[in-house]
Structure formats: C-alpha cells, structure tokens
Amino acid sequence: MFLAGQLLAWRHLSASGFHLLGGTSSSFVYMLTAMHGIHLAGGILALSFANVAAMLGRPVESRRIVVDITAWYWHFMTALWIYILVLFSFAAR
C-alpha cells in the first residue's frame, strides 16, 4: 500500500511542479522516498521468503535462520530510519 501511495504522491508532486530534476531539494525528496520504497520491497521479499519456508515445512533450524536474518534486516532498517530522523532534526535547526 505504501508503494502505491508513494507513486500517487509522486504524480501529485510532479503535477504541482515539484519535479525530480527541479533542484537539489526536490531530487532529495524523490531519492529518499525511492530508497525507502526499495528497502521496504526488500523487507517484504524477506518476509515472504520466511513465510514460504514455513509453509513448505522446512526444518525448524532452517526456518529459524531465515526468520533471524529477516529480523536483523528490519531492526537495521528501524535503526537507520531513527538515525535519519535525528539527523534531519539537527539539520533543521
């Protein structure tokens, strides 16, 4: 849902004159949200892989490894976004 909403938001921004090549700040907004979308898609792919491994009845240790890797990925993404938000908070001052 986020990715579909993001595409709609990009269309609205573009129609309002906020283009990708319109300047540094507009390019940064597009780049930041695109990177978020790519990381979100990667996380969904990892969760899907873990779900398929569980549905196929893989051995518990095999499923545990997949779930652990997926959990590490999401925890890293959480820490990264907290860092980015703090960075933006200090940059705005």
Helices and strands as residue ranges (DSSP letters): H 2-15, H 24-55, H 60-91
